């Protein structure tokens, strides 16, 4: 099964939101840099057409509403 471009964008967005949170906590990026700015600077350009505020909101809501459980 091949992932669609939108599915890949969702995965990358999820990873970048997680990375953003980690880097903010470690002080590796300025506190005033928004998650949107971070995403726009770091998402590969071939996935930018699928990126939207609604998609970012959906991903952010999904990850923030689920507890992180390690297996």
ABEGO torsion letter per residue (X at the ends): XBBBAAAAAAAAAAAAAAAAAAAAAAGABBAABBAAAAAAAABBAAAAAABBAAAAAAAAAAAAABBBBBX
